[in-house]
Amino acid sequence: MVAESNEPSILLSIVENDPRYRQALEHLFSLSPEFELTGIWSDTETAAREISDRYPHIVLMDIQPQPAAGISCIRKLKKANPAIQFLIFTGHEADDELVFDALKAGATGYLLKKDGPELLIKSIRELHAGGAPMSSCIARKIINFFGCPSIAHDKNLQLTKREEEVLALLSEGKMYKEVATWLGISMETTKKHIKHIYHKLKAQNRMEAVNTWRKRGIV
């Protein structure tokens, strides 16, 4: 008979800004020999420097309150360590753009803290086994995204080359006058292009137009 191994099957690292959650998570995973904590960090900057040396199977990460830094950390670590899996575990239901940015950076799961510890444990096991666990509301965002008719394949909604140039400059934060000067066109022509862009993308403002276009993977 082969003796059972007492070694933990899942090596886990945690990046959590909230000290109460850090303590709660440390306690939760210390209760089971199935898990071994290889490190706990309060900020993504330090985690990005040190996680690679701890060789975790999974990194449990809250990307709030600085989503850009969290996503950058995932992207950097995933590039250097493709085998590491990242499970977002956050208290805020993010907007669509943030969810997709996290997944594109390398996250393989996305949970909300309100889902509770039982689902968290189950999701970590699922992720370690090759799955991609997500809270139901996050999964719904993804389903809605792929279920929407894509403007990229609707000729009536496709932007012209000039409209794409205008939108690209708007996405950089340039004002209408700057767009006109950059492209060498009049303010009247610039406003006409923007009006057409808003109509085609069914947007009310610059942010909606840019976000809609990015979600379709065009920009």
C-alpha positions as CSV (number, residue, x, y, z in Angstrom):
1,M,0.0,0.0,0.0
2,V,1.3,3.4,-1.0
3,A,1.4,5.9,1.9
4,E,-0.7,9.0,1.4
5,S,1.2,12.2,1.0
6,N,0.8,14.9,3.6
7,E,2.0,17.6,1.3
8,P,-0.5,20.3,0.4
9,S,-1.9,20.0,-3.1
10,I,-2.5,23.7,-3.8
11,L,0.1,26.4,-3.1
12,L,-1.6,29.7,-2.7
13,S,-0.5,33.4,-2.6
14,I,-2.8,36.3,-1.6
15,V,-2.8,40.0,-2.5
16,E,-5.3,41.8,-0.4
17,N,-5.4,45.5,0.6
18,D,-7.9,45.2,3.4
19,P,-6.1,44.0,6.6
20,R,-9.3,42.4,8.0
21,Y,-9.7,40.3,4.8
22,R,-6.0,39.4,4.8
23,Q,-6.4,38.0,8.3
24,A,-9.6,36.3,7.5
25,L,-8.2,34.6,4.4
26,E,-5.1,33.5,6.2
27,H,-7.2,31.9,8.9
28,L,-9.5,30.3,6.3
29,F,-6.7,28.6,4.4
30,S,-4.8,27.6,7.5
31,L,-7.7,25.3,8.5
32,S,-7.1,22.9,5.7
33,P,-3.9,20.9,4.9
34,E,-5.1,21.0,1.3
35,F,-3.6,24.6,1.0
36,E,-0.3,26.1,1.8
37,L,0.1,29.9,1.8
38,T,3.4,30.9,0.1
39,G,2.9,34.6,0.8
40,I,0.5,37.4,1.6
41,W,0.9,40.9,0.3
42,S,-1.0,44.1,1.0
43,D,0.0,45.9,-2.3
44,T,0.4,44.8,-5.9
45,E,3.8,46.6,-6.3
46,T,5.5,44.4,-3.7
47,A,3.6,41.3,-4.9
48,A,4.8,41.8,-8.4
49,R,8.5,41.8,-7.2
50,E,8.2,38.8,-4.8
51,I,5.5,36.4,-6.0
52,S,7.7,34.7,-8.6
53,D,10.1,33.5,-6.0
54,R,7.3,31.8,-4.0
55,Y,6.1,29.5,-6.9
56,P,2.4,29.5,-6.1
57,H,-0.1,27.5,-8.1
58,I,-2.7,30.3,-7.7
59,V,-2.7,33.9,-6.7
60,L,-5.8,35.2,-5.1
61,M,-5.9,38.9,-5.8
62,D,-8.2,41.9,-5.0
63,I,-7.5,44.5,-7.8
64,Q,-9.2,47.2,-5.8
65,P,-8.7,50.0,-4.9
66,Q,-6.2,50.5,-7.7
67,P,-7.5,48.3,-10.6
68,A,-4.8,49.6,-13.1
69,A,-2.0,48.6,-10.8
70,G,-3.6,45.2,-10.1
71,I,-4.1,44.4,-13.8
72,S,-0.5,45.5,-14.5
73,C,0.7,43.2,-11.8
74,I,-1.2,40.2,-13.3
75,R,0.1,41.0,-16.8
76,K,3.7,41.2,-15.6
77,L,3.6,38.1,-13.5
78,K,1.7,36.1,-16.1
79,K,4.3,36.9,-18.7
80,A,7.1,35.8,-16.5
81,N,5.3,32.8,-15.0
82,P,2.7,31.5,-17.4
83,A,1.8,28.5,-15.1
84,I,0.5,30.8,-12.3
85,Q,-3.2,31.1,-12.2
86,F,-4.9,34.3,-11.1
87,L,-8.2,34.4,-9.3
88,I,-9.7,37.9,-8.9
89,F,-11.5,38.2,-5.5
90,T,-13.0,41.6,-5.0
91,G,-15.7,43.4,-3.1
92,H,-16.9,45.5,-6.1
93,E,-18.9,44.4,-9.1
94,A,-16.7,45.9,-11.7
95,D,-17.8,47.5,-15.0
96,D,-17.5,45.4,-18.2
97,E,-14.3,47.1,-19.3
98,L,-12.4,46.3,-16.0
99,V,-13.6,42.6,-16.1
100,F,-12.4,42.1,-19.6
101,D,-9.1,44.0,-18.9
102,A,-8.4,41.6,-16.0
103,L,-9.2,38.5,-18.1
104,K,-7.1,39.8,-21.0
105,A,-4.2,40.4,-18.6
106,G,-4.2,36.8,-17.6
107,A,-6.8,36.2,-14.8
108,T,-8.6,32.9,-15.2
109,G,-11.3,33.4,-12.6
110,Y,-13.3,36.3,-11.2
111,L,-15.2,36.2,-7.9
112,L,-17.0,38.7,-5.7
113,K,-16.4,38.6,-1.9
114,K,-20.1,38.6,-1.3
115,D,-20.2,35.0,-2.7
116,G,-18.7,33.8,0.5
117,P,-15.9,31.4,1.7
118,E,-17.5,28.2,0.6
119,L,-17.7,29.3,-3.1
120,L,-14.2,30.7,-2.8
121,I,-12.8,27.3,-1.7
122,K,-14.7,25.5,-4.3
123,S,-13.6,27.9,-7.0
124,I,-9.9,27.6,-6.1
125,R,-10.2,23.8,-6.4
126,E,-12.0,24.3,-9.7
127,L,-9.3,26.7,-11.0
128,H,-6.5,24.3,-9.9
129,A,-8.2,21.5,-11.8
130,G,-8.3,23.5,-15.0
131,G,-11.6,25.4,-14.7
132,A,-12.4,29.1,-14.9
133,P,-14.7,29.9,-12.0
134,M,-16.7,33.1,-12.0
135,S,-19.4,34.8,-10.0
136,S,-22.8,34.5,-11.7
137,C,-23.0,38.2,-12.4
138,I,-19.5,38.2,-14.0
139,A,-20.4,35.3,-16.1
140,R,-23.5,37.1,-17.2
141,K,-21.5,40.1,-18.3
142,I,-19.4,37.8,-20.6
143,I,-22.5,36.1,-22.0
144,N,-24.1,39.4,-22.7
145,F,-21.0,40.6,-24.4
146,F,-20.8,37.7,-26.8
147,G,-24.5,37.7,-27.3
148,C,-24.6,41.2,-28.6
149,P,-24.6,41.8,-32.3
150,S,-21.1,42.9,-33.2
151,I,-20.8,46.3,-34.8
152,A,-17.6,45.1,-36.4
153,H,-19.6,43.0,-38.9
154,D,-22.5,45.4,-39.5
155,K,-21.6,47.6,-42.5
156,N,-24.2,50.2,-41.5
157,L,-22.4,50.6,-38.1
158,Q,-18.8,50.4,-39.3
159,L,-16.7,53.5,-38.8
160,T,-14.9,55.1,-41.7
161,K,-11.1,55.4,-41.6
162,R,-11.4,59.1,-40.7
163,E,-14.0,58.4,-38.0
164,E,-11.6,55.8,-36.5
165,E,-8.8,58.4,-36.5
166,V,-11.1,60.9,-34.7
167,L,-12.2,58.3,-32.1
168,A,-8.6,57.2,-31.5
169,L,-7.7,60.8,-30.7
170,L,-10.7,61.2,-28.5
171,S,-9.7,58.1,-26.6
172,E,-6.4,59.9,-25.8
173,G,-8.3,62.7,-24.1
174,K,-7.8,65.3,-26.9
175,M,-10.4,68.1,-27.2
176,Y,-12.3,68.7,-30.4
177,K,-10.1,71.6,-31.4
178,E,-7.0,69.5,-30.9
179,V,-8.5,66.7,-33.0
180,A,-9.2,69.2,-35.7
181,T,-5.7,70.6,-35.7
182,W,-4.1,67.1,-35.5
183,L,-6.0,65.8,-38.5
184,G,-5.9,69.1,-40.4
185,I,-9.7,69.5,-40.7
186,S,-12.2,72.1,-39.7
187,M,-14.1,72.2,-36.4
188,E,-17.3,71.8,-38.3
189,T,-16.0,68.6,-40.0
190,T,-14.7,67.3,-36.7
191,K,-18.1,67.8,-35.0
192,K,-19.8,66.1,-38.0
193,H,-17.5,63.0,-37.7
194,I,-18.2,62.9,-33.9
195,K,-21.9,63.1,-34.5
196,H,-21.7,60.1,-36.9
197,I,-19.6,58.2,-34.4
198,Y,-22.0,58.6,-31.6
199,H,-24.9,57.6,-33.9
200,K,-23.2,54.5,-35.1
201,L,-22.1,53.4,-31.7
202,K,-25.3,54.5,-30.0
203,A,-23.3,56.5,-27.6
204,Q,-24.3,59.6,-25.6
205,N,-20.8,60.9,-25.0
206,R,-17.0,60.3,-25.6
207,M,-16.6,57.7,-22.8
208,E,-19.5,55.6,-24.0
209,A,-18.2,55.7,-27.6
210,V,-14.6,54.8,-26.7
211,N,-15.7,52.0,-24.3
212,T,-18.2,50.5,-26.9
213,W,-15.5,50.5,-29.6
214,R,-12.9,48.9,-27.3
215,K,-15.3,46.2,-26.2
216,R,-15.7,45.1,-29.8
217,G,-11.9,44.6,-30.0
218,I,-11.5,47.1,-32.8
219,V,-9.2,49.7,-31.0
